[in-house]
Amino acid sequence: MSAKAVYVFEPTGIDLIDRRAHQPKPGTRVVKVQPAGCPRSGTMGHAWVADATTNQFYGIVLTRSLRRVAR
């Protein structure tokens, strides 16, 4: 099993303008996840994310708001 890529959430576009309570705070390290029955991450420029440390599910964000962290 390979490790998931880690991203830093840096809100842009609608993630910045229309902040939601379920979104991670700016600077939070997240991983992309795939909830059952949901469109695949990357569809229409969005991705499902969870906290990289605790696996707390946050929801959907723009892929442009995710900056990959070098390991």
Secondary structure, 3 states (H helix, E strand, C coil): CCCCCEEEECCCHHHHHCCCCCCCCCCCEEEEECCCCCCCCCHHHEEEEEECCCCCEEEEEEHHHEEECCC
